[in-house]
Amino acid sequence: MWPSRSAMASIWEQIVGFLDAIATNPAYLFGFLAFVFLLIILIVVQHIRKIRNQDIWVHQAWGANWKGR
């Protein structure tokens, strides 16, 4: 049902080792930060594209003026 404590400890040790390697090596640190920034940029671009594909909702009272009627 639940993973054993030794398996969870092994995963935790791997995570700590990974973070320690990133912290001690500047190339790993810059690579990791570049990856995070790339993910952020991709998510923002995808969100902007999703918003631009949606129809703009305008209140009825302002819609006549805004749509040039």
PQR file with spaces between the fields and no chain letter, atoms N, CA, C, O and H, PARSE charges and radii, in Angstrom:
ATOM       1  N    MET     1       0.819   -1.180    0.000 -0.4000 1.5000
ATOM       2  CA   MET     1       0.000    0.000    0.000 -0.0000 2.0000
ATOM       3  C    MET     1       0.872    1.257    0.000  0.5500 1.7000
ATOM       4  O    MET     1       0.862    2.015   -0.970 -0.5500 1.4000
ATOM       5  N    TRP     2       1.611    1.479    1.056 -0.4000 1.5000
ATOM       6  CA   TRP     2       2.515    2.618    1.118 -0.0000 2.0000
ATOM       7  C    TRP     2       3.934    2.160    0.796  0.5500 1.7000
ATOM       8  O    TRP     2       4.299    1.031    1.126 -0.5500 1.4000
ATOM       9  H    TRP     2       1.619    0.864    1.844  0.4000 1.0000
ATOM      10  N    PRO     3       4.728    2.995    0.169 -0.5600 1.5000
ATOM      11  CA   PRO     3       6.117    2.609   -0.077  0.2800 2.0000
ATOM      12  C    PRO     3       6.877    2.441    1.240  0.5500 1.7000
ATOM      13  O    PRO     3       6.550    3.071    2.246 -0.5500 1.4000
ATOM      14  N    SER     4       7.861    1.610    1.215 -0.4000 1.5000
ATOM      15  CA   SER     4       8.622    1.371    2.435 -0.0000 2.0000
ATOM      16  C    SER     4       9.446    2.611    2.786  0.5500 1.7000
ATOM      17  O    SER     4       9.729    3.459    1.940 -0.5500 1.4000
ATOM      18  H    SER     4       8.126    1.099    0.398  0.4000 1.0000
ATOM      19  N    ARG     5       9.814    2.683    4.048 -0.4000 1.5000
ATOM      20  CA   ARG     5      10.591    3.846    4.503 -0.0000 2.0000
ATOM      21  C    ARG     5      11.953    3.898    3.837  0.5500 1.7000
ATOM      22  O    ARG     5      12.471    4.985    3.577 -0.5500 1.4000
ATOM      23  H    ARG     5       9.584    1.994    4.735  0.4000 1.0000
ATOM      24  N    SER     6      12.537    2.754    3.559 -0.4000 1.5000
ATOM      25  CA   SER     6      13.859    2.759    2.929 -0.0000 2.0000
ATOM      26  C    SER     6      13.777    3.295    1.501  0.5500 1.7000
ATOM      27  O    SER     6      14.680    3.999    1.050 -0.5500 1.4000
ATOM      28  H    SER     6      12.116    1.872    3.770  0.4000 1.0000
ATOM      29  N    ALA     7      12.689    2.961    0.784 -0.4000 1.5000
ATOM      30  CA   ALA     7      12.522    3.484   -0.570 -0.0000 2.0000
ATOM      31  C    ALA     7      12.294    4.982   -0.533  0.5500 1.7000
ATOM      32  O    ALA     7      12.820    5.714   -1.372 -0.5500 1.4000
ATOM      33  H    ALA     7      11.956    2.390    1.151  0.4000 1.0000
ATOM      34  N    MET     8      11.509    5.447    0.440 -0.4000 1.5000
ATOM      35  CA   MET     8      11.269    6.877    0.557 -0.0000 2.0000
ATOM      36  C    MET     8      12.544    7.601    0.965  0.5500 1.7000
ATOM      37  O    MET     8      12.799    8.709    0.492 -0.5500 1.4000
ATOM      38  H    MET     8      11.081    4.853    1.121  0.4000 1.0000
ATOM      39  N    ALA     9      13.342    7.003    1.827 -0.4000 1.5000
ATOM      40  CA   ALA     9      14.613    7.598    2.234 -0.0000 2.0000
ATOM      41  C    ALA     9      15.562    7.655    1.047  0.5500 1.7000
ATOM      42  O    ALA     9      16.306    8.623    0.890 -0.5500 1.4000
ATOM      43  H    ALA     9      13.134    6.103    2.211  0.4000 1.0000
ATOM      44  N    SER    10      15.538    6.624    0.214 -0.4000 1.5000
ATOM      45  CA   SER    10      16.401    6.617   -0.962 -0.0000 2.0000
ATOM      46  C    SER    10      16.017    7.742   -1.916  0.5500 1.7000
ATOM      47  O    SER    10      16.888    8.418   -2.463 -0.5500 1.4000
ATOM      48  H    SER    10      14.934    5.837    0.341  0.4000 1.0000
ATOM      49  N    ILE    11      14.729    7.943   -2.115 -0.4000 1.5000
ATOM      50  CA   ILE    11      14.276    9.032   -2.984 -0.0000 2.0000
ATOM      51  C    ILE    11      14.678   10.370   -2.383  0.5500 1.7000
ATOM      52  O    ILE    11      15.142   11.260   -3.095 -0.5500 1.4000
ATOM      53  H    ILE    11      14.021    7.394   -1.670  0.4000 1.0000
ATOM      54  N    TRP    12      14.500   10.514   -1.070 -0.4000 1.5000
ATOM      55  CA   TRP    12      14.880   11.757   -0.406 -0.0000 2.0000
ATOM      56  C    TRP    12      16.376   12.012   -0.544  0.5500 1.7000
ATOM      57  O    TRP    12      16.788   13.150   -0.768 -0.5500 1.4000
ATOM      58  H    TRP    12      14.122    9.791   -0.492  0.4000 1.0000
ATOM      59  N    GLU    13      17.194   10.970   -0.412 -0.4000 1.5000
ATOM      60  CA   GLU    13      18.643   11.128   -0.565 -0.0000 2.0000
ATOM      61  C    GLU    13      18.992   11.535   -1.986  0.5500 1.7000
ATOM      62  O    GLU    13      19.911   12.330   -2.185 -0.5500 1.4000
ATOM      63  H    GLU    13      16.859   10.046   -0.229  0.4000 1.0000
ATOM      64  N    GLN    14      18.288   11.015   -2.975 -0.4000 1.5000
ATOM      65  CA   GLN    14      18.531   11.413   -4.354 -0.0000 2.0000
ATOM      66  C    GLN    14      18.185   12.875   -4.585  0.5500 1.7000
ATOM      67  O    GLN    14      18.905   13.590   -5.282 -0.5500 1.4000
ATOM      68  H    GLN    14      17.541   10.369   -2.813  0.4000 1.0000
ATOM      69  N    ILE    15      17.079   13.317   -3.996 -0.4000 1.5000
ATOM      70  CA   ILE    15      16.688   14.719   -4.142 -0.0000 2.0000
ATOM      71  C    ILE    15      17.719   15.624   -3.482  0.5500 1.7000
ATOM      72  O    ILE    15      18.122   16.634   -4.059 -0.5500 1.4000
ATOM      73  H    ILE    15      16.494   12.736   -3.430  0.4000 1.0000
ATOM      74  N    VAL    16      18.146   15.268   -2.280 -0.4000 1.5000
ATOM      75  CA   VAL    16      19.143   16.070   -1.576 -0.0000 2.0000
ATOM      76  C    VAL    16      20.461   16.083   -2.348  0.5500 1.7000
ATOM      77  O    VAL    16      21.118   17.120   -2.436 -0.5500 1.4000
ATOM      78  H    VAL    16      17.819   14.447   -1.811  0.4000 1.0000
ATOM      79  N    GLY    17      20.848   14.941   -2.905 -0.4000 1.5000
ATOM      80  CA   GLY    17      22.070   14.888   -3.704 -0.0000 2.0000
ATOM      81  C    GLY    17      21.972   15.742   -4.955  0.5500 1.7000
ATOM      82  O    GLY    17      22.936   16.406   -5.334 -0.5500 1.4000
ATOM      83  H    GLY    17      20.314   14.099   -2.833  0.4000 1.0000
ATOM      84  N    PHE    18      20.813   15.729   -5.596 -0.4000 1.5000
ATOM      85  CA   PHE    18      20.601   16.545   -6.792 -0.0000 2.0000
ATOM      86  C    PHE    18      20.705   18.026   -6.453  0.5500 1.7000
ATOM      87  O    PHE    18      21.377   18.784   -7.153 -0.5500 1.4000
ATOM      88  H    PHE    18      20.029   15.190   -5.288  0.4000 1.0000
ATOM      89  N    LEU    19      20.034   18.438   -5.373 -0.4000 1.5000
ATOM      90  CA   LEU    19      20.089   19.845   -4.971 -0.0000 2.0000
ATOM      91  C    LEU    19      21.489   20.244   -4.536  0.5500 1.7000
ATOM      92  O    LEU    19      21.914   21.373   -4.781 -0.5500 1.4000
ATOM      93  H    LEU    19      19.488   17.822   -4.804  0.4000 1.0000
ATOM      94  N    ASP    20      22.207   19.336   -3.895 -0.4000 1.5000
ATOM      95  CA   ASP    20      23.585   19.625   -3.491 -0.0000 2.0000
ATOM      96  C    ASP    20      24.482   19.791   -4.713  0.5500 1.7000
ATOM      97  O    ASP    20      25.348   20.666   -4.732 -0.5500 1.4000
ATOM      98  H    ASP    20      21.862   18.419   -3.696  0.4000 1.0000
ATOM      99  N    ALA    21      24.281   18.959   -5.731 -0.4000 1.5000
ATOM     100  CA   ALA    21      25.072   19.083   -6.958 -0.0000 2.0000
ATOM     101  C    ALA    21      24.773   20.400   -7.666  0.5500 1.7000
ATOM     102  O    ALA    21      25.678   21.046   -8.195 -0.5500 1.4000
ATOM     103  H    ALA    21      23.578   18.248   -5.716  0.4000 1.0000
ATOM     104  N    ILE    22      23.510   20.795   -7.674 -0.4000 1.5000
ATOM     105  CA   ILE    22      23.144   22.077   -8.296 -0.0000 2.0000
ATOM     106  C    ILE    22      23.777   23.235   -7.529  0.5500 1.7000
ATOM     107  O    ILE    22      24.281   24.182   -8.133 -0.5500 1.4000
ATOM     108  H    ILE    22      22.774   20.270   -7.245  0.4000 1.0000
ATOM     109  N    ALA    23      23.752   23.159   -6.213 -0.4000 1.5000
ATOM     110  CA   ALA    23      24.279   24.254   -5.400 -0.0000 2.0000
ATOM     111  C    ALA    23      25.790   24.375   -5.495  0.5500 1.7000
ATOM     112  O    ALA    23      26.322   25.482   -5.400 -0.5500 1.4000
ATOM     113  H    ALA    23      23.343   22.390   -5.722  0.4000 1.0000
ATOM     114  N    THR    24      26.494   23.269   -5.680 -0.4000 1.5000
ATOM     115  CA   THR    24      27.955   23.315   -5.677 -0.0000 2.0000
ATOM     116  C    THR    24      28.551   23.572   -7.052  0.5500 1.7000
ATOM     117  O    THR    24      29.704   23.995   -7.144 -0.5500 1.4000
ATOM     118  H    THR    24      26.062   22.371   -5.757  0.4000 1.0000
ATOM     119  N    ASN    25      27.802   23.331   -8.124 -0.4000 1.5000
ATOM     120  CA   ASN    25      28.343   23.511   -9.473 -0.0000 2.0000
ATOM     121  C    ASN    25      27.596   24.644  -10.167  0.5500 1.7000
ATOM     122  O    ASN    25      26.395   24.525  -10.407 -0.5500 1.4000
ATOM     123  H    ASN    25      26.865   22.987   -8.050  0.4000 1.0000
ATOM     124  N    PRO    26      28.281   25.745  -10.496 -0.5600 1.5000
ATOM     125  CA   PRO    26      27.599   26.878  -11.121  0.2800 2.0000
ATOM     126  C    PRO    26      26.977   26.540  -12.483  0.5500 1.7000
ATOM     127  O    PRO    26      25.944   27.106  -12.843 -0.5500 1.4000
ATOM     128  N    ALA    27      27.581   25.644  -13.227 -0.4000 1.5000
ATOM     129  CA   ALA    27      27.025   25.277  -14.531 -0.0000 2.0000
ATOM     130  C    ALA    27      25.680   24.581  -14.349  0.5500 1.7000
ATOM     131  O    ALA    27      24.740   24.849  -15.097 -0.5500 1.4000
ATOM     132  H    ALA    27      28.420   25.185  -12.934  0.4000 1.0000
ATOM     133  N    TYR    28      25.581   23.707  -13.380 -0.4000 1.5000
ATOM     134  CA   TYR    28      24.305   23.050  -13.091 -0.0000 2.0000
ATOM     135  C    TYR    28      23.268   24.068  -12.613  0.5500 1.7000
ATOM     136  O    TYR    28      22.096   24.002  -12.985 -0.5500 1.4000
ATOM     137  H    TYR    28      26.345   23.489  -12.773  0.4000 1.0000
ATOM     138  N    LEU    29      23.722   25.011  -11.780 -0.4000 1.5000
ATOM     139  CA   LEU    29      22.813   26.027  -11.256 -0.0000 2.0000
ATOM     140  C    LEU    29      22.249   26.876  -12.398  0.5500 1.7000
ATOM     141  O    LEU    29      21.041   27.105  -12.457 -0.5500 1.4000
ATOM     142  H    LEU    29      24.674   25.065  -11.478  0.4000 1.0000
ATOM     143  N    PHE    30      23.111   27.343  -13.305 -0.4000 1.5000
ATOM     144  CA   PHE    30      22.639   28.151  -14.429 -0.0000 2.0000
ATOM     145  C    PHE    30      21.756   27.338  -15.368  0.5500 1.7000
ATOM     146  O    PHE    30      20.771   27.855  -15.895 -0.5500 1.4000
ATOM     147  H    PHE    30      24.093   27.157  -13.257  0.4000 1.0000
ATOM     148  N    GLY    31      22.096   26.093  -15.578 -0.4000 1.5000
ATOM     149  CA   GLY    31      21.267   25.240  -16.424 -0.0000 2.0000
ATOM     150  C    GLY    31      19.886   25.020  -15.829  0.5500 1.7000
ATOM     151  O    GLY    31      18.879   25.066  -16.535 -0.5500 1.4000
ATOM     152  H    GLY    31      22.896   25.673  -15.150  0.4000 1.0000
ATOM     153  N    PHE    32      19.849   24.781  -14.524 -0.4000 1.5000
ATOM     154  CA   PHE    32      18.574   24.576  -13.840 -0.0000 2.0000
ATOM     155  C    PHE    32      17.729   25.847  -13.880  0.5500 1.7000
ATOM     156  O    PHE    32      16.525   25.783  -14.130 -0.5500 1.4000
ATOM     157  H    PHE    32      20.667   24.743  -13.950  0.4000 1.0000
ATOM     158  N    LEU    33      18.352   27.001  -13.635 -0.4000 1.5000
ATOM     159  CA   LEU    33      17.612   28.263  -13.692 -0.0000 2.0000
ATOM     160  C    LEU    33      17.119   28.550  -15.102  0.5500 1.7000
ATOM     161  O    LEU    33      16.007   29.048  -15.275 -0.5500 1.4000
ATOM     162  H    LEU    33      19.330   27.053  -13.432  0.4000 1.0000
ATOM     163  N    ALA    34      17.927   28.245  -16.113 -0.4000 1.5000
ATOM     164  CA   ALA    34      17.510   28.442  -17.501 -0.0000 2.0000
ATOM     165  C    ALA    34      16.307   27.553  -17.824  0.5500 1.7000
ATOM     166  O    ALA    34      15.378   27.981  -18.508 -0.5500 1.4000
ATOM     167  H    ALA    34      18.830   27.840  -15.973  0.4000 1.0000
ATOM     168  N    PHE    35      16.331   26.331  -17.334 -0.4000 1.5000
ATOM     169  CA   PHE    35      15.207   25.415  -17.552 -0.0000 2.0000
ATOM     170  C    PHE    35      13.934   25.946  -16.901  0.5500 1.7000
ATOM     171  O    PHE    35      12.863   25.887  -17.505 -0.5500 1.4000
ATOM     172  H    PHE    35      17.085   25.983  -16.778  0.4000 1.0000
ATOM     173  N    VAL    36      14.036   26.461  -15.685 -0.4000 1.5000
ATOM     174  CA   VAL    36      12.875   27.003  -14.981 -0.0000 2.0000
ATOM     175  C    VAL    36      12.337   28.224  -15.728  0.5500 1.7000
ATOM     176  O    VAL    36      11.127   28.351  -15.913 -0.5500 1.4000
ATOM     177  H    VAL    36      14.907   26.508  -15.195  0.4000 1.0000
ATOM     178  N    PHE    37      13.231   29.129  -16.161 -0.4000 1.5000
ATOM     179  CA   PHE    37      12.782   30.305  -16.897 -0.0000 2.0000
ATOM     180  C    PHE    37      12.155   29.921  -18.228  0.5500 1.7000
ATOM     181  O    PHE    37      11.185   30.547  -18.654 -0.5500 1.4000
ATOM     182  H    PHE    37      14.214   29.026  -16.010  0.4000 1.0000
ATOM     183  N    LEU    38      12.687   28.913  -18.884 -0.4000 1.5000
ATOM     184  CA   LEU    38      12.105   28.446  -20.138 -0.0000 2.0000
ATOM     185  C    LEU    38      10.690   27.912  -19.914  0.5500 1.7000
ATOM     186  O    LEU    38       9.785   28.193  -20.700 -0.5500 1.4000
ATOM     187  H    LEU    38      13.475   28.404  -18.538  0.4000 1.0000
ATOM     188  N    LEU    39      10.504   27.149  -18.852 -0.4000 1.5000
ATOM     189  CA   LEU    39       9.164   26.651  -18.525 -0.0000 2.0000
ATOM     190  C    LEU    39       8.193   27.802  -18.255  0.5500 1.7000
ATOM     191  O    LEU    39       7.051   27.780  -18.712 -0.5500 1.4000
ATOM     192  H    LEU    39      11.239   26.920  -18.213  0.4000 1.0000
ATOM     193  N    ILE    40       8.656   28.803  -17.512 -0.4000 1.5000
ATOM     194  CA   ILE    40       7.799   29.950  -17.209 -0.0000 2.0000
ATOM     195  C    ILE    40       7.414   30.674  -18.489  0.5500 1.7000
ATOM     196  O    ILE    40       6.249   31.030  -18.670 -0.5500 1.4000
ATOM     197  H    ILE    40       9.584   28.822  -17.141  0.4000 1.0000
ATOM     198  N    ILE    41       8.368   30.896  -19.373 -0.4000 1.5000
ATOM     199  CA   ILE    41       8.094   31.595  -20.633 -0.0000 2.0000
ATOM     200  C    ILE    41       7.121   30.789  -21.486  0.5500 1.7000
ATOM     201  O    ILE    41       6.197   31.360  -22.065 -0.5500 1.4000
ATOM     202  H    ILE    41       9.314   30.608  -19.226  0.4000 1.0000
ATOM     203  N    LEU    42       7.309   29.484  -21.576 -0.4000 1.5000
ATOM     204  CA   LEU    42       6.398   28.655  -22.366 -0.0000 2.0000
ATOM     205  C    LEU    42       4.980   28.690  -21.809  0.5500 1.7000
ATOM     206  O    LEU    42       4.016   28.761  -22.570 -0.5500 1.4000
ATOM     207  H    LEU    42       8.060   29.020  -21.106  0.4000 1.0000
ATOM     208  N    ILE    43       4.848   28.640  -20.491 -0.4000 1.5000
ATOM     209  CA   ILE    43       3.517   28.689  -19.883 -0.0000 2.0000
ATOM     210  C    ILE    43       2.851   30.031  -20.146  0.5500 1.7000
ATOM     211  O    ILE    43       1.657   30.079  -20.440 -0.5500 1.4000
ATOM     212  H    ILE    43       5.632   28.582  -19.873  0.4000 1.0000
ATOM     213  N    VAL    44       3.607   31.126  -20.045 -0.4000 1.5000
ATOM     214  CA   VAL    44       3.041   32.453  -20.294 -0.0000 2.0000
ATOM     215  C    VAL    44       2.620   32.594  -21.749  0.5500 1.7000
ATOM     216  O    VAL    44       1.537   33.105  -22.032 -0.5500 1.4000
ATOM     217  H    VAL    44       4.577   31.088  -19.805  0.4000 1.0000
ATOM     218  N    VAL    45       3.465   32.147  -22.676 -0.4000 1.5000
ATOM     219  CA   VAL    45       3.120   32.245  -24.099 -0.0000 2.0000
ATOM     220  C    VAL    45       1.883   31.416  -24.412  0.5500 1.7000
ATOM     221  O    VAL    45       1.014   31.867  -25.158 -0.5500 1.4000
ATOM     222  H    VAL    45       4.346   31.732  -22.446  0.4000 1.0000
ATOM     223  N    GLN    46       1.790   30.221  -23.858 -0.4000 1.5000
ATOM     224  CA   GLN    46       0.615   29.386  -24.082 -0.0000 2.0000
ATOM     225  C    GLN    46      -0.638   30.057  -23.524  0.5500 1.7000
ATOM     226  O    GLN    46      -1.699   30.004  -24.146 -0.5500 1.4000
ATOM     227  H    GLN    46       2.496   29.854  -23.252  0.4000 1.0000
ATOM     228  N    HIS    47      -0.523   30.682  -22.366 -0.4000 1.5000
ATOM     229  CA   HIS    47      -1.667   31.358  -21.769 -0.0000 2.0000
ATOM     230  C    HIS    47      -2.094   32.563  -22.612  0.5500 1.7000
ATOM     231  O    HIS    47      -3.287   32.802  -22.795 -0.5500 1.4000
ATOM     232  H    HIS    47       0.339   30.725  -21.860  0.4000 1.0000
ATOM     233  N    ILE    48      -1.118   33.322  -23.127 -0.4000 1.5000
ATOM     234  CA   ILE    48      -1.439   34.474  -23.976 -0.0000 2.0000
ATOM     235  C    ILE    48      -2.135   34.011  -25.245  0.5500 1.7000
ATOM     236  O    ILE    48      -3.105   34.636  -25.673 -0.5500 1.4000
ATOM     237  H    ILE    48      -0.148   33.128  -22.978  0.4000 1.0000
ATOM     238  N    ARG    49      -1.665   32.938  -25.853 -0.4000 1.5000
ATOM     239  CA   ARG    49      -2.315   32.429  -27.060 -0.0000 2.0000
ATOM     240  C    ARG    49      -3.734   31.980  -26.769  0.5500 1.7000
ATOM     241  O    ARG    49      -4.632   32.198  -27.583 -0.5500 1.4000
ATOM     242  H    ARG    49      -0.877   32.430  -25.506  0.4000 1.0000
ATOM     243  N    LYS    50      -3.952   31.349  -25.608 -0.4000 1.5000
ATOM     244  CA   LYS    50      -5.292   30.902  -25.251 -0.0000 2.0000
ATOM     245  C    LYS    50      -6.217   32.103  -25.078  0.5500 1.7000
ATOM     246  O    LYS    50      -7.369   32.062  -25.508 -0.5500 1.4000
ATOM     247  H    LYS    50      -3.223   31.172  -24.947  0.4000 1.0000
ATOM     248  N    ILE    51      -5.724   33.168  -24.454 -0.4000 1.5000
ATOM     249  CA   ILE    51      -6.535   34.365  -24.241 -0.0000 2.0000
ATOM     250  C    ILE    51      -6.844   35.039  -25.576  0.5500 1.7000
ATOM     251  O    ILE    51      -7.969   35.493  -25.788 -0.5500 1.4000
ATOM     252  H    ILE    51      -4.788   33.201  -24.104  0.4000 1.0000
ATOM     253  N    ARG    52      -5.874   35.112  -26.472 -0.4000 1.5000
ATOM     254  CA   ARG    52      -6.096   35.809  -27.746 -0.0000 2.0000
ATOM     255  C    ARG    52      -7.065   35.063  -28.647  0.5500 1.7000
ATOM     256  O    ARG    52      -7.671   35.677  -29.525 -0.5500 1.4000
ATOM     257  H    ARG    52      -4.960   34.743  -26.300  0.4000 1.0000
ATOM     258  N    ASN    53      -7.229   33.767  -28.459 -0.4000 1.5000
ATOM     259  CA   ASN    53      -8.169   32.998  -29.270 -0.0000 2.0000
ATOM     260  C    ASN    53      -9.608   33.146  -28.781  0.5500 1.7000
ATOM     261  O    ASN    53     -10.544   32.789  -29.496 -0.5500 1.4000
ATOM     262  H    ASN    53      -6.737   33.268  -27.745  0.4000 1.0000
ATOM     263  N    GLN    54      -9.789   33.659  -27.593 -0.4000 1.5000
ATOM     264  CA   GLN    54     -11.136   33.803  -27.051 -0.0000 2.0000
ATOM     265  C    GLN    54     -11.779   35.084  -27.579  0.5500 1.7000
ATOM     266  O    GLN    54     -11.097   36.065  -27.873 -0.5500 1.4000
ATOM     267  H    GLN    54      -9.029   33.949  -27.011  0.4000 1.0000
ATOM     268  N    ASP    55     -13.098   35.050  -27.692 -0.4000 1.5000
ATOM     269  CA   ASP    55     -13.839   36.223  -28.119 -0.0000 2.0000
ATOM     270  C    ASP    55     -13.907   37.212  -26.961  0.5500 1.7000
ATOM     271  O    ASP    55     -14.103   36.817  -25.812 -0.5500 1.4000
ATOM     272  H    ASP    55     -13.652   34.253  -27.453  0.4000 1.0000
ATOM     273  N    ILE    56     -13.746   38.488  -27.263 -0.4000 1.5000
ATOM     274  CA   ILE    56     -13.762   39.514  -26.236 -0.0000 2.0000
ATOM     275  C    ILE    56     -15.206   39.791  -25.840  0.5500 1.7000
ATOM     276  O    ILE    56     -16.061   40.024  -26.694 -0.5500 1.4000
ATOM     277  H    ILE    56     -13.587   38.809  -28.196  0.4000 1.0000
ATOM     278  N    TRP    57     -15.469   39.762  -24.535 -0.4000 1.5000
ATOM     279  CA   TRP    57     -16.811   40.047  -24.041 -0.0000 2.0000
ATOM     280  C    TRP    57     -16.898   41.515  -23.688  0.5500 1.7000
ATOM     281  O    TRP    57     -16.087   42.025  -22.915 -0.5500 1.4000
ATOM     282  H    TRP    57     -14.774   39.573  -23.841  0.4000 1.0000
ATOM     283  N    VAL    58     -17.896   42.207  -24.265 -0.4000 1.5000
ATOM     284  CA   VAL    58     -18.100   43.623  -24.002 -0.0000 2.0000
ATOM     285  C    VAL    58     -19.510   43.798  -23.451  0.5500 1.7000
ATOM     286  O    VAL    58     -20.463   43.200  -23.951 -0.5500 1.4000
ATOM     287  H    VAL    58     -18.555   41.793  -24.893  0.4000 1.0000
ATOM     288  N    HIS    59     -19.628   44.615  -22.427 -0.4000 1.5000
ATOM     289  CA   HIS    59     -20.940   44.880  -21.849 -0.0000 2.0000
ATOM     290  C    HIS    59     -21.865   45.487  -22.899  0.5500 1.7000
ATOM     291  O    HIS    59     -21.418   46.263  -23.744 -0.5500 1.4000
ATOM     292  H    HIS    59     -18.853   45.101  -22.021  0.4000 1.0000
ATOM     293  N    GLN    60     -23.134   45.145  -22.853 -0.4000 1.5000
ATOM     294  CA   GLN    60     -24.083   45.567  -23.887 -0.0000 2.0000
ATOM     295  C    GLN    60     -24.168   47.089  -23.994  0.5500 1.7000
ATOM     296  O    GLN    60     -24.284   47.620  -25.098 -0.5500 1.4000
ATOM     297  H    GLN    60     -23.498   44.515  -22.167  0.4000 1.0000
ATOM     298  N    ALA    61     -24.112   47.796  -22.869 -0.4000 1.5000
ATOM     299  CA   ALA    61     -24.224   49.251  -22.905 -0.0000 2.0000
ATOM     300  C    ALA    61     -23.035   49.888  -23.603  0.5500 1.7000
ATOM     301  O    ALA    61     -23.175   50.937  -24.230 -0.5500 1.4000
ATOM     302  H    ALA    61     -24.018   47.365  -21.972  0.4000 1.0000
ATOM     303  N    TRP    62     -21.848   49.258  -23.501 -0.4000 1.5000
ATOM     304  CA   TRP    62     -20.674   49.809  -24.145 -0.0000 2.0000
ATOM     305  C    TRP    62     -20.441   49.180  -25.509  0.5500 1.7000
ATOM     306  O    TRP    62     -19.701   49.723  -26.329 -0.5500 1.4000
ATOM     307  H    TRP    62     -21.733   48.405  -22.991  0.4000 1.0000
ATOM     308  N    GLY    63     -21.068   48.043  -25.752 -0.4000 1.5000
ATOM     309  CA   GLY    63     -20.794   47.298  -26.970 -0.0000 2.0000
ATOM     310  C    GLY    63     -21.147   48.056  -28.228  0.5500 1.7000
ATOM     311  O    GLY    63     -20.437   47.938  -29.227 -0.5500 1.4000
ATOM     312  H    GLY    63     -21.670   47.602  -25.086  0.4000 1.0000
ATOM     313  N    ALA    64     -22.235   48.841  -28.217 -0.4000 1.5000
ATOM     314  CA   ALA    64     -22.640   49.559  -29.413 -0.0000 2.0000
ATOM     315  C    ALA    64     -21.587   50.587  -29.803  0.5500 1.7000
ATOM     316  O    ALA    64     -21.296   50.755  -30.987 -0.5500 1.4000
ATOM     317  H    ALA    64     -22.812   48.937  -27.406  0.4000 1.0000
ATOM     318  N    ASN    65     -21.026   51.258  -28.846 -0.4000 1.5000
ATOM     319  CA   ASN    65     -19.979   52.254  -29.148 -0.0000 2.0000
ATOM     320  C    ASN    65     -18.667   51.576  -29.523  0.5500 1.7000
ATOM     321  O    ASN    65     -17.970   52.026  -30.433 -0.5500 1.4000
ATOM     322  H    ASN    65     -21.262   51.122  -27.884  0.4000 1.0000
ATOM     323  N    TRP    66     -18.329   50.494  -28.821 -0.4000 1.5000
ATOM     324  CA   TRP    66     -17.044   49.849  -29.039 -0.0000 2.0000
ATOM     325  C    TRP    66     -16.973   49.158  -30.385  0.5500 1.7000
ATOM     326  O    TRP    66     -15.924   49.171  -31.028 -0.5500 1.4000
ATOM     327  H    TRP    66     -18.895   50.129  -28.081  0.4000 1.0000
ATOM     328  N    LYS    67     -18.075   48.549  -30.828 -0.4000 1.5000
ATOM     329  CA   LYS    67     -18.073   47.819  -32.089 -0.0000 2.0000
ATOM     330  C    LYS    67     -18.429   48.701  -33.277  0.5500 1.7000
ATOM     331  O    LYS    67     -18.597   48.207  -34.392 -0.5500 1.4000
ATOM     332  H    LYS    67     -18.928   48.539  -30.306  0.4000 1.0000
ATOM     333  N    GLY    68     -18.544   49.998  -33.043 -0.4000 1.5000
ATOM     334  CA   GLY    68     -18.750   50.926  -34.143 -0.0000 2.0000
ATOM     335  C    GLY    68     -20.167   50.940  -34.678  0.5500 1.7000
ATOM     336  O    GLY    68     -20.359   51.193  -35.867 -0.5500 1.4000
ATOM     337  H    GLY    68     -18.407   50.399  -32.138  0.4000 1.0000
ATOM     338  N    ARG    69     -21.157   50.682  -33.862 -0.4000 1.5000
ATOM     339  CA   ARG    69     -22.549   50.689  -34.318 -0.0000 2.0000
ATOM     340  C    ARG    69     -23.196   52.014  -34.001  0.5500 1.7000
ATOM     341  O    ARG    69     -24.371   52.217  -34.307 -0.5500 1.4000
ATOM     342  H    ARG    69     -21.002   50.476  -32.896  0.4000 1.0000
